[in-house]
Each structure stands twice: as structure tokens, then as C-alpha cells.
Amino acid sequence: MSSFIPPAQLIAALQWRYAVKKFDPTKKIPAADWHALEQSLVLAPSSIGLQPWKFFVVTDAAVKAQLQAASYRQSQASECSHFVVFSVRRNLDAEHVERHIRRMIEVLGVTEESLAKFRTMTLRNLDRAREAGTLDPWQEHQIYIALGKFLAGAALLGIDTCPMEGIEASKYDEILGLAGSDYGTVVACAAGYRLADDKYATMQKVRFKTDDVVVRI
């Protein structure tokens, strides 16, 4: 299969992107571009395909202002075009598995009986992780797969981003109505367009040499 884009284009896009510190609040992401970015989240892979997440896309100025206050006053939260909050499904249970199985039946046109072994295997894996105390961390790891796809997809579209872990997750949950629910905030990401005077836009990336981090066997 030939490349969808030239390899050099991917590298150029990844070289171009950086964690934007100053967004232009007057520039908004076009609807078609945003739709593609939303689909990059929907299409993100997850362990066993369980998609243990919800993505909150915030464009309302008042809500973004509240989230900025819960982000140690980092301006990216309010100045960006779209602010995405990545939340995880806590204590993943049988109900979520059944929801996924119903969707598999709908999309694949298979019978419920044909998925019996999948159901048993999935519930067993979740129970083992729950007993080991690793269930929620396992699911939180999936969030970062979606975040990585979002960052790369945005770069290819020429859209700037800034992933943000410097947030008060419990306050985010209160603002977004997640407190007391099955979902909890993990990380956020601002998306939009950089201001010309953001000094970080022209800084060289500092990365270890390829041979220092890539081991070819």
C-alpha cells in the first residue's frame, strides 16, 4: 500500500507543531477541519476496543473561562478556538461491555451468540485488573493514545495544539458536570492558531538523537 501522504510531509508537520503558549483568540477552526479532528478522537484505538472515554469539546467562552481558572490560570484554555477535555470511564463494568457488544452487533451485523467468548474474555480481563487495583490506570493509559492521535492529526491540518496536564481535575469535573458520575477528567488539550509573537514558535526542538532513543533489532 502506498503512503497516503509523502513521509517528508509527516515529519514536517511534526517538526512544525509545538505546545502553543499563546493562541490567537480571534481565529476559529473551520467546521470541516474540526469535524476531521473529532473523527480522529472517535477513531482512536483502545484496548479490546472498549473506548473508555468521553471527549468534552468546549467552545463556550464562559465555560472556558471557568476551566482556565481551574488550569492555574493558563491562558490557552480560554484563548484557543476549541478546548478538549479527555475524560475516562472509571471502574469499567459489565454495563459498558454490553454497550460495546451492542454496538459491535449493530456495525458488524453479527449475532450476540457469536460474541459470547469475547464477552467472557473481556469481563475476565476487567475483573482481574479490578482485583489487582490496575483497572482505572489501565483505562487512563488509553486516553493518551487518543490524545496522541489528536495532536498528530491537528499538525497535519495546520492546527496548533497544547496538551495540558497542569489542571485541577476535580474542579474540571465539577464544571463539566462529571462529579459523582462514572467519568473523570484526565487531561486537556487546547486547539486553535498560534499568535505570531509566541516566542516558542521559532525555538528549535530539543530532542535526543534518533540513535539514542530508537533501538533497531
trRosetta pair geometry for C-beta under 8 A, 3 or more apart (Angstrom, degrees):
i j d omega theta_ij theta_ji phi_ij phi_ji
3 6 6.4 103 102 -101 141 24
3 7 6.3 -105 -115 -48 164 72
5 9 4.6 -95 157 72 114 136
5 10 6.2 130 92 -48 119 86
5 156 7.4 -170 -8 -145 169 121
6 9 4.7 100 64 -7 83 103
6 10 7.8 -152 96 -3 50 80
7 10 5.8 -53 -159 31 42 111
7 11 6.6 35 150 -14 71 105
8 11 5.7 -56 -149 40 37 110
8 12 6.1 40 153 -23 69 107
9 12 5.6 -52 -145 36 31 113
9 13 6.4 32 155 -21 64 105
9 156 7.7 64 141 -132 100 88
10 13 5.9 -57 -151 34 29 109
10 14 6.5 21 155 -12 65 109
10 156 7.3 -19 -113 -93 63 105
11 14 5.9 -61 -148 41 31 107
11 15 6.1 33 153 -20 67 108
12 15 5.6 -55 -146 37 30 112
12 16 6.2 34 153 -26 64 108
13 16 5.5 -54 -148 32 31 115
13 17 6.6 28 156 -22 64 103
13 152 7.7 81 116 -163 123 64
13 155 4.2 118 160 139 99 100
13 156 4.9 18 -156 -86 166 52
13 158 7.9 -98 -128 -69 98 54
14 17 6.0 -47 -142 30 34 108
14 152 7.1 -13 -88 -123 97 82
14 155 5.9 71 -82 143 46 161
15 205 6.7 -122 -143 -6 67 138
16 155 6.3 145 71 -160 99 98
16 158 7.9 -39 125 -117 150 62
17 151 6.8 122 163 174 157 90
17 154 7.3 100 -112 96 133 95
17 155 4.0 -66 -48 -103 132 117
17 160 7.1 162 -133 -127 76 58
17 161 6.8 4 -157 38 117 94
18 200 5.9 -159 128 141 140 103
18 201 6.7 -178 47 -112 134 43
18 203 7.4 115 -132 59 163 96
18 205 7.3 -151 -95 -86 105 93
19 161 7.5 -51 -118 105 51 67
19 162 4.7 83 -167 -130 72 77
19 163 6.6 -75 -114 36 107 71
19 200 7.4 -49 75 143 69 150
20 23 5.9 78 133 -71 133 78
20 76 6.7 132 97 -117 87 119
20 80 8.0 119 87 -95 130 104
20 160 4.5 60 -45 164 144 124
20 161 6.7 148 9 78 107 19
20 162 4.6 -104 53 -54 73 108
20 190 7.1 -109 69 93 108 114
20 192 7.7 -126 86 64 160 84
20 194 4.8 -139 -128 -92 123 93
20 198 6.3 -14 -155 -172 77 168
20 200 7.4 168 -128 80 36 122
20 201 7.6 26 -115 -78 79 89
21 76 7.0 -96 -151 -62 29 110
21 162 7.1 127 -71 -106 33 145
21 198 5.5 157 57 -150 88 111
21 200 5.3 101 1 14 118 136
22 75 7.1 13 -113 88 61 129
22 76 8.0 -108 -88 -81 20 77
22 79 7.2 -38 -162 108 50 158
22 194 6.7 70 81 -159 70 70
22 195 4.3 -54 122 31 108 122
22 197 7.0 -37 89 81 155 75
22 198 4.1 -167 46 -87 104 102
23 27 7.9 -131 172 55 85 99
23 75 7.6 -162 29 123 89 93
23 76 5.9 100 -12 -131 115 65
23 79 4.2 154 66 116 102 102
23 80 4.5 -167 -72 -86 178 58
23 81 7.4 -139 177 -18 135 67
23 160 7.0 -179 -109 91 89 129
23 162 7.8 -116 -52 -2 109 126
23 190 6.5 -119 -44 152 144 129
23 192 4.5 61 -156 77 128 132
23 193 6.6 101 -156 66 80 42
23 194 6.6 -76 -110 -105 49 34
23 195 6.6 106 153 -26 8 88
24 27 4.4 43 96 12 116 111
24 79 7.5 143 67 165 6 104
24 192 6.8 -157 54 143 68 117
24 193 5.0 -32 39 89 111 94
24 194 6.8 47 -14 112 93 18
24 195 4.9 139 -65 -81 78 71
25 78 7.7 -8 -107 127 123 72
25 79 4.4 -89 -71 -152 97 73
25 80 7.8 -40 -102 -21 65 11
25 192 8.0 -1 -101 175 36 160
27 81 6.5 -69 106 -68 65 116
27 192 6.3 124 89 178 93 97
27 193 4.2 -39 99 42 144 132
28 81 4.7 135 -134 -136 51 115
28 192 7.5 -53 -118 -132 32 96
29 33 5.3 -119 178 88 94 117
29 34 4.8 111 116 -64 119 99
29 37 7.5 -26 168 10 152 144
29 81 4.5 141 -10 116 88 153
29 82 5.8 -47 23 -7 133 115
29 159 6.0 34 -114 -126 117 130
29 191 6.4 5 -47 128 146 106
29 192 6.4 -116 -42 -112 96 53
29 193 7.9 164 -72 -32 72 92
30 33 4.7 84 65 12 86 106
30 34 6.9 -161 91 -8 41 88
31 34 5.7 -60 -146 39 30 109
31 35 6.3 36 155 -25 66 103
32 35 5.7 -48 -149 29 31 114
32 36 6.8 32 152 -18 61 102
33 36 5.8 -54 -156 33 35 112
33 37 6.6 31 149 -16 66 105
33 157 5.3 132 -150 178 107 139
33 159 6.4 146 162 -56 131 132
34 37 5.5 -55 -149 38 38 111
34 38 6.3 42 152 -21 69 101
34 82 6.3 129 -125 -41 119 156
35 38 5.7 -52 -149 34 32 112
35 39 6.5 32 152 -18 64 105
36 39 5.6 -56 -152 36 33 112
36 40 6.7 41 147 -27 64 97
36 153 6.9 -163 136 173 95 120
36 157 6.5 149 89 -82 136 143
37 40 5.4 -42 -152 23 39 116
37 41 7.2 38 149 -15 61 97
37 82 7.9 141 91 76 146 152
37 150 6.5 63 -168 -145 92 81
37 153 5.8 153 -115 115 67 124
37 154 6.0 43 -113 -79 121 82
37 157 7.0 -93 -63 19 99 157
37 159 7.0 -56 -71 60 138 160
37 191 7.0 119 -180 -168 164 167
38 41 5.7 -54 -163 33 39 111
38 42 6.4 36 144 -17 70 106
38 55 7.8 173 -139 93 75 141
38 57 7.1 -33 -99 -64 107 149
39 42 5.2 -50 -140 39 42 113
39 43 5.7 29 161 -10 72 111
40 43 6.2 -60 -136 47 25 102
40 44 6.9 54 152 -56 57 87
40 149 5.0 -173 170 139 99 103
40 150 5.5 142 108 -95 122 54
40 153 3.9 -93 -97 -22 160 168
41 44 5.7 -27 -157 -14 34 117
41 55 5.0 -11 175 -28 152 165
41 84 7.7 -153 -78 -158 147 146
41 146 5.5 52 -139 -169 71 111
41 149 7.3 161 -85 89 41 116
41 150 5.9 28 -72 -79 86 108
43 149 7.5 -145 85 163 84 154
44 51 7.9 121 77 -116 88 86
44 145 5.7 136 178 117 111 93
44 146 3.8 49 180 -103 176 76
44 149 4.9 -168 -102 31 96 150
44 150 7.8 -29 -72 -38 129 83
45 49 7.7 -62 -156 -97 67 62
45 145 6.1 -82 71 155 77 142
46 49 6.0 103 70 -128 85 19
46 50 5.6 -104 118 53 123 62
46 51 5.0 164 26 -73 151 43
46 52 6.5 171 -174 9 146 76
46 53 7.6 -160 -90 1 146 111
46 142 4.5 43 -135 -157 95 130
46 145 6.7 171 -90 66 60 141
46 146 7.7 0 -71 -49 99 102
47 50 6.5 -16 83 21 67 105
47 138 7.0 -63 43 165 159 101
47 139 8.0 -118 43 -101 119 53
47 141 8.0 46 -20 83 127 108
47 142 5.9 -110 7 -84 92 117
48 122 5.5 127 -175 -117 147 100
48 125 6.9 167 -58 73 147 152
49 100 6.8 136 111 -168 91 129
50 92 6.7 43 158 -157 147 146
50 96 6.8 56 -170 139 107 114
50 97 7.2 -41 -122 -97 110 65
50 100 5.7 -66 -127 -77 60 157
50 122 7.4 143 -76 -155 116 124
50 139 7.9 -74 93 -117 128 100
50 142 7.9 -86 68 -103 93 170
51 100 7.2 157 35 -104 97 111
51 142 8.0 -168 -121 154 25 142
52 88 5.7 25 126 -161 101 77
52 89 4.1 -118 -169 38 80 105
52 92 5.5 -61 -117 -85 127 127
52 96 7.2 42 -111 173 80 151
52 139 4.2 -70 99 -154 158 115
52 142 5.7 98 43 60 102 147
53 86 6.5 -30 -156 -168 125 79
53 87 6.3 141 -156 81 70 54
53 88 5.8 -38 -98 -107 74 48
53 89 6.5 -107 -58 -14 27 87
53 142 6.8 -142 -38 106 117 111
53 143 5.9 139 -98 -98 130 81
53 146 6.5 -104 57 -8 174 161
54 87 5.0 -13 61 65 84 108
54 89 7.6 96 -14 -60 87 84
54 183 5.6 -23 25 -128 119 156
55 84 5.7 -14 -174 -165 101 105
55 85 7.2 154 -161 74 50 50
55 86 6.0 -14 -110 -104 77 60
55 87 7.5 -175 -84 24 30 77
55 146 7.4 -138 -74 154 123 143
56 84 6.9 146 76 -158 52 50
56 85 4.1 -10 57 55 108 103
56 87 6.6 49 -12 -8 105 115
56 176 5.5 -38 -123 -141 171 138
57 82 5.8 -22 -164 -168 95 110
57 83 7.6 138 -161 73 45 45
57 84 5.6 -16 -101 -101 64 77
58 63 5.2 -127 -156 109 118 122
58 64 5.6 152 135 -74 117 80
58 67 6.5 100 102 -11 169 153
58 82 7.3 134 66 -166 49 57
58 83 4.4 -32 66 70 103 98
58 84 7.4 -176 18 -80 79 27
58 85 6.7 48 -15 -11 116 104
59 64 7.5 -16 -164 -44 14 122
59 81 7.3 -15 -121 159 96 57
59 82 5.7 -33 -80 -108 91 69
59 83 7.5 167 -74 22 41 77
60 63 4.2 62 82 17 109 110
60 64 6.5 176 86 -13 54 86
61 64 5.7 -57 -145 39 30 112
61 65 6.3 36 155 -24 65 104
61 78 7.2 60 -156 -159 68 90
62 65 5.7 -51 -152 30 31 114
62 66 6.8 31 150 -17 62 102
63 66 5.6 -51 -154 34 37 113
63 67 6.4 34 150 -16 67 105
63 175 6.7 128 -156 167 83 113
64 67 5.5 -56 -147 40 35 111
64 68 6.3 44 151 -27 66 100
64 77 5.8 172 -172 145 81 77
64 78 4.5 131 136 -115 105 61
64 80 7.8 -155 -147 52 137 81
64 83 5.5 135 -116 8 101 145
65 68 5.5 -46 -148 28 33 115
65 69 6.8 35 152 -19 61 100
65 78 5.3 57 -86 -111 54 128
66 69 5.8 -53 -157 32 34 112
66 70 6.7 18 149 -5 65 108
66 175 4.9 160 127 -130 128 132
67 70 5.6 -62 -148 47 38 104
67 71 6.0 35 150 -23 69 114
67 77 4.8 -145 109 177 98 131
67 78 7.5 165 68 -65 87 75
67 83 6.4 155 89 134 155 153
67 85 7.4 -125 -130 -67 141 123
67 167 7.8 -17 -175 -141 85 121
67 172 6.5 50 -127 -113 90 84
67 175 6.1 180 -74 111 74 164
67 188 7.4 154 178 -130 127 163
68 71 5.4 -65 -143 40 32 112
68 73 6.4 40 157 -137 87 35
68 74 6.6 -138 -149 67 75 54
68 75 6.7 27 -143 -117 126 31
68 77 4.0 178 -85 78 71 120
68 78 4.2 -26 -51 -31 141 109
69 73 6.8 19 -116 -82 41 63
69 171 7.9 -111 102 153 85 144
70 167 6.2 43 129 -167 85 84
70 168 4.6 -109 -171 51 84 103
70 171 3.7 -161 -129 106 127 129
70 172 5.6 172 124 -59 145 66
70 175 6.5 -133 -4 -20 152 139
71 74 4.5 -80 130 37 109 100
71 76 7.8 -103 135 60 151 86
71 77 4.7 145 25 -35 157 147
71 164 6.3 3 -148 163 123 144
71 166 6.5 80 -170 105 73 80
71 167 4.8 -29 -108 -108 76 82
71 168 7.4 -131 -73 11 34 77
71 188 7.3 -78 -101 54 125 148
72 166 5.6 -60 26 152 131 107
72 167 7.6 -128 1 -100 88 36
72 168 7.6 128 -41 -29 75 94
74 77 5.8 92 87 -9 86 101
74 164 6.6 177 87 -132 157 135
74 166 6.5 102 -33 91 143 119
75 78 6.2 -71 -162 48 55 94
75 79 5.1 27 154 -8 91 124
76 79 6.2 -71 -125 49 25 97
76 80 5.6 33 178 -37 68 111
76 162 4.7 -76 -154 68 157 146
76 164 6.6 179 81 -64 133 134
76 190 4.0 -143 159 -1 104 166
77 80 7.1 -47 -141 15 11 108
77 83 5.6 59 -155 -125 60 146
77 164 7.2 -58 -70 24 94 175
77 188 7.2 23 -107 129 99 148
77 190 6.2 -118 -86 -79 37 118
78 83 7.9 -11 -75 -51 27 145
79 190 7.8 34 68 -165 73 142
79 192 7.4 -137 122 56 69 161
80 83 5.5 120 70 -70 123 82
80 162 7.4 -141 -75 30 135 106
80 190 3.7 -175 -42 -172 156 101
80 191 5.8 98 177 55 128 32
80 192 4.0 -171 -157 -9 70 126
81 191 6.1 -61 59 103 94 72
81 192 3.6 146 -1 -103 89 96
81 193 7.1 54 -28 0 120 79
82 190 7.8 150 86 -161 49 48
82 191 4.8 -16 66 65 92 106
82 192 6.8 162 22 -63 62 81
83 188 6.6 4 177 -180 91 116
83 189 7.6 170 -158 87 52 42
83 190 5.4 -21 -110 -107 79 68
83 191 7.4 -177 -85 23 32 73
84 150 7.0 -123 75 -166 162 157
84 188 6.5 161 88 -160 53 65
84 189 4.9 -10 61 60 103 89
84 190 7.9 -172 23 -80 72 21
84 191 6.6 36 -7 -5 107 115
85 172 6.1 172 -142 -175 139 128
85 176 6.3 -128 79 -70 160 155
85 185 5.8 -50 -179 -123 112 105
85 188 4.9 -25 -105 -106 63 94
86 143 4.9 119 152 -166 127 113
86 146 6.5 159 -132 87 127 123
86 147 6.0 -55 -56 -68 162 102
86 185 7.4 96 76 -154 50 62
86 186 5.3 -57 102 60 94 101
86 187 5.0 -2 52 64 119 78
86 188 6.7 -167 12 -88 79 36
86 189 7.1 47 -24 -2 109 100
87 143 8.0 -149 93 -112 7 131
87 176 7.7 -155 -56 105 141 153
87 178 6.2 -145 -132 -116 152 154
87 183 4.4 56 145 170 128 111
87 184 5.9 169 -157 82 93 22
87 185 5.2 -52 -98 -89 87 44
87 186 6.4 151 -119 1 31 85
88 136 7.2 109 120 -161 136 78
88 139 5.1 127 -172 125 121 107
88 140 5.1 -61 -66 -91 166 64
88 142 7.5 123 -121 59 107 98
88 143 5.5 -80 -72 -54 103 125
88 183 6.7 163 78 -150 32 71
88 184 6.0 -24 56 61 81 77
88 186 5.1 65 -18 -42 107 127
89 92 5.5 77 110 -88 109 83
89 96 6.1 114 155 -108 154 152
89 139 6.4 -99 63 178 74 150
89 182 5.7 7 -152 138 75 104
89 183 5.8 -40 -96 -95 50 77
90 136 5.7 5 -137 -112 73 112
90 139 7.7 -179 -102 73 32 147
90 182 5.7 -155 49 -178 84 57
90 183 6.7 176 -1 -103 88 20
90 184 5.5 52 -46 1 120 112
91 130 7.4 64 -143 -116 71 113
91 135 6.6 62 -116 110 41 137
91 136 6.8 -16 -53 -69 51 99
91 182 7.1 -107 56 -148 92 88
92 96 5.3 -84 -158 56 78 150
92 97 7.7 92 161 -45 96 85
92 126 5.6 -113 98 -138 104 126
92 135 6.2 -149 32 176 92 113
92 139 5.8 152 -31 -72 126 144
93 96 5.7 108 58 10 58 97
93 97 7.3 -109 118 -1 38 94
93 126 7.4 156 -110 152 26 146
94 97 5.3 -55 -149 38 39 115
94 98 6.2 41 153 -21 71 103
94 123 6.1 25 -100 -114 88 116
95 98 5.8 -53 -150 35 31 111
95 99 6.5 36 150 -23 63 103
96 99 5.5 -49 -151 31 35 116
96 100 6.6 35 150 -18 65 103
97 100 5.7 -55 -153 36 33 111
97 101 6.4 33 150 -20 66 105
97 119 6.5 111 152 -140 122 75
97 122 5.3 151 -135 117 125 131
97 123 6.0 -57 -34 -72 178 83
97 126 7.2 -119 -58 -11 127 153
98 101 5.5 -51 -145 36 35 113
98 102 6.4 40 154 -22 66 101
98 119 8.0 41 -87 -129 62 116
99 102 5.8 -52 -152 32 30 112
99 103 6.7 28 150 -16 62 105
100 103 5.7 -56 -153 36 34 111
100 104 6.4 39 148 -23 66 103
100 122 8.0 -144 75 -175 138 166
101 104 5.4 -48 -148 32 36 115
101 105 6.5 39 152 -20 65 101
101 112 7.0 68 155 -131 118 82
101 115 5.4 152 -145 127 106 151
101 118 7.4 151 -105 99 102 117
101 119 6.1 13 -84 -85 145 103
102 105 5.7 -51 -152 34 33 113
102 106 6.4 33 150 -19 64 107
103 106 5.5 -53 -147 37 35 114
103 107 6.1 20 160 -9 70 110
104 107 6.2 -62 -138 44 26 99
104 108 5.4 -9 177 13 67 121
104 110 6.7 -31 140 47 92 116
104 115 6.3 117 97 -98 140 149
104 118 8.0 -85 105 106 175 158
105 108 6.8 -62 -115 53 15 88
105 109 7.6 66 -178 -102 48 10
105 110 5.9 -104 -116 68 57 70
105 111 7.2 29 -127 -145 104 13
105 112 6.1 -11 -87 -70 138 70
105 115 7.3 -97 -65 -8 90 144
110 114 4.8 -100 173 67 112 138
110 115 6.5 109 113 -43 127 101
111 114 4.7 103 61 -3 82 101
111 115 7.5 -162 96 -1 52 86
112 115 6.0 -69 -160 40 39 106
112 116 7.7 71 143 -59 65 76
113 116 5.9 -13 -166 -32 45 112
115 118 4.6 -53 -165 44 73 120
115 119 5.8 82 134 -30 86 96
116 119 5.8 -54 -150 32 30 112
116 120 6.5 27 155 -16 64 106
117 120 5.7 -54 -148 38 33 111
117 121 6.1 32 156 -18 67 109
118 121 5.9 -58 -145 40 28 110
118 122 6.1 26 158 -19 65 111
119 122 6.0 -60 -146 37 25 109
119 123 6.3 19 161 -13 64 110
120 123 6.2 -60 -145 40 26 105
120 124 6.2 27 157 -21 63 111
121 124 5.8 -59 -149 36 27 112
121 125 6.4 26 156 -18 64 107
122 125 5.9 -56 -150 35 30 109
122 126 6.4 25 154 -15 65 107
123 126 5.7 -55 -146 39 33 110
123 127 6.2 34 155 -21 66 107
124 127 5.8 -55 -146 37 29 111
124 128 6.4 30 155 -20 64 105
125 128 5.8 -53 -148 34 30 111
125 129 6.5 26 155 -15 64 107
126 129 5.8 -57 -149 39 32 109
126 130 6.2 35 152 -23 66 107
126 135 6.4 58 -163 -126 69 116
127 130 5.5 -52 -145 35 32 113
127 131 6.3 31 156 -18 65 105
128 131 5.9 -55 -149 37 30 109
128 132 6.3 20 154 -11 64 112
129 132 5.7 -63 -145 45 31 107
129 134 4.8 -95 -160 79 82 86
129 135 4.1 117 122 -83 105 70
129 138 5.4 -49 -155 1 145 151
130 133 7.7 38 178 -70 29 27
130 135 4.5 19 -81 -43 60 139
132 135 7.8 133 61 -35 81 72
134 137 5.4 -65 -159 53 63 110
134 138 5.4 72 142 -34 87 104
135 138 5.8 -59 -152 32 25 114
135 139 6.7 15 157 -11 62 107
136 139 5.8 -57 -148 39 34 107
136 140 6.2 37 154 -23 67 105
137 140 5.5 -53 -143 35 34 114
137 141 6.7 44 155 -29 63 97
138 141 5.9 -51 -162 21 30 114
138 142 7.6 34 144 -23 58 97
139 142 5.6 -42 -165 18 45 116
139 143 7.6 56 142 -27 63 91
140 143 5.6 -36 -166 11 48 118
140 144 7.8 43 147 -16 65 95
140 186 5.4 167 -142 -121 95 136
141 144 6.1 -54 -167 28 44 109
141 145 7.5 49 141 -21 66 96
142 145 5.6 -45 -164 23 47 116
142 146 7.0 43 145 -13 70 100
143 146 5.8 -58 -161 37 39 109
143 147 6.3 39 145 -20 70 107
143 186 4.8 64 109 80 175 157
143 187 6.3 144 137 26 129 109
144 147 5.1 -45 -140 37 42 117
144 148 6.2 49 156 -24 66 99
144 187 7.3 66 -85 15 76 152
145 148 5.9 -53 -152 33 29 112
145 149 6.7 27 152 -15 62 105
146 149 5.8 -56 -151 37 33 110
146 150 6.3 36 151 -22 66 107
147 150 5.5 -55 -149 35 32 115
147 151 6.4 32 155 -20 67 104
147 163 6.1 72 -179 -117 125 127
147 187 6.2 -12 -82 91 149 138
147 189 6.3 160 -140 -47 96 138
148 151 5.8 -53 -147 34 31 110
148 152 6.4 24 158 -12 65 108
149 152 6.0 -59 -145 42 30 106
149 153 5.9 30 158 -19 67 111
150 153 5.9 -57 -142 39 25 110
150 154 6.2 27 159 -20 62 108
150 161 7.2 138 130 -122 92 157
150 189 6.2 124 113 81 139 165
150 191 8.0 -98 165 -72 109 132
151 154 5.9 -56 -149 35 26 111
151 155 6.6 27 154 -20 62 106
151 161 5.4 -142 -121 78 72 156
151 163 6.5 -37 -78 -46 126 114
151 189 7.3 -123 -71 -144 86 146
152 155 5.7 -54 -151 33 32 112
152 156 6.6 30 154 -18 65 105
153 156 5.8 -56 -152 35 33 110
153 157 6.5 20 154 -9 65 110
154 157 5.8 -67 -151 44 33 105
154 159 4.1 -91 -165 79 86 102
154 160 7.2 -64 152 65 121 3
154 161 4.8 92 91 -38 159 122
154 191 5.9 -126 -121 -131 144 115
155 158 7.7 42 -176 -70 31 23
155 159 7.5 -94 -62 56 22 63
155 161 7.6 -75 -53 12 76 114
159 191 5.8 21 154 -172 118 101
159 192 7.2 -33 -168 -106 88 1
159 193 7.2 -78 -140 -74 58 70
160 191 7.0 156 87 -153 53 51
160 192 6.0 -31 66 78 97 50
160 193 5.5 119 17 -119 116 27
160 194 4.7 139 -78 -37 166 86
161 189 5.7 -5 -168 179 109 108
161 190 6.6 152 -158 83 53 57
161 191 5.1 -14 -101 -99 79 74
162 189 6.8 166 79 -156 43 62
162 190 4.5 1 51 52 97 105
163 187 6.5 0 -172 166 96 122
163 188 7.6 151 -160 89 52 45
163 189 4.8 -27 -103 -103 59 94
164 167 5.7 81 132 -39 104 109
164 187 6.9 155 78 -174 52 75
164 188 4.6 -24 66 74 105 92
164 189 6.5 174 14 -88 81 36
164 190 6.6 56 -20 -12 123 93
165 187 5.4 -36 -92 -121 74 96
167 171 8.0 -135 166 60 82 101
167 172 6.0 36 154 -44 124 130
167 185 7.2 -89 111 144 131 134
167 187 7.5 139 28 -138 127 39
167 188 5.6 80 -41 9 157 121
168 171 4.1 37 104 20 114 116
168 172 6.6 163 89 -18 60 83
169 172 5.4 -52 -149 33 36 116
169 173 6.5 40 152 -23 67 101
169 184 6.7 48 164 169 119 94
169 185 4.2 -169 -151 83 84 106
169 186 7.1 31 -121 -89 130 18
170 173 5.5 -47 -152 30 35 115
170 174 6.8 36 149 -18 63 101
170 179 7.5 61 -168 -98 70 102
170 185 7.9 -140 -52 43 22 114
171 174 5.6 -49 -151 33 38 113
171 175 6.4 37 152 -19 67 105
172 175 5.8 -59 -148 38 32 110
172 176 6.0 7 162 0 69 115
172 178 7.4 3 119 36 76 129
172 185 4.1 34 94 -40 133 169
172 188 7.3 -154 -117 -56 149 125
173 176 6.3 -68 -138 50 25 96
173 178 3.9 -95 -148 77 76 104
173 179 4.6 111 133 -63 104 69
173 181 7.9 -161 -164 34 104 98
173 184 5.9 -24 -90 -134 129 67
173 185 5.5 -134 -58 -3 79 104
174 177 7.9 34 -180 -68 25 25
174 178 7.7 -69 -39 50 21 73
174 179 4.9 29 -88 -34 60 132
176 185 7.2 120 30 -63 140 114
177 181 7.4 58 134 -26 68 136
178 181 4.9 -95 -160 40 54 122
178 183 5.1 -87 -145 89 113 92
178 184 6.2 147 148 -101 131 39
178 185 6.6 141 63 -34 159 84
181 184 8.0 176 76 -58 84 61
185 188 7.4 -7 -167 -54 114 93
194 198 5.0 -95 -172 26 105 143
194 201 5.4 122 159 -87 155 128
195 198 5.0 117 65 -32 81 95
196 201 7.8 -88 -154 39 31 160
198 201 4.7 90 87 -25 97 106
199 202 6.9 -68 -171 39 46 95
199 203 7.0 57 140 -40 72 105
200 203 5.3 -44 -150 12 49 122
208 212 4.2 -106 161 85 116 132
208 213 5.0 116 84 -33 125 113
209 212 4.6 94 62 -3 79 108
209 213 7.6 165 83 5 44 87
210 213 6.7 -86 -156 48 30 87
210 214 5.2 -19 175 20 76 122
211 214 6.6 -61 -103 56 27 85
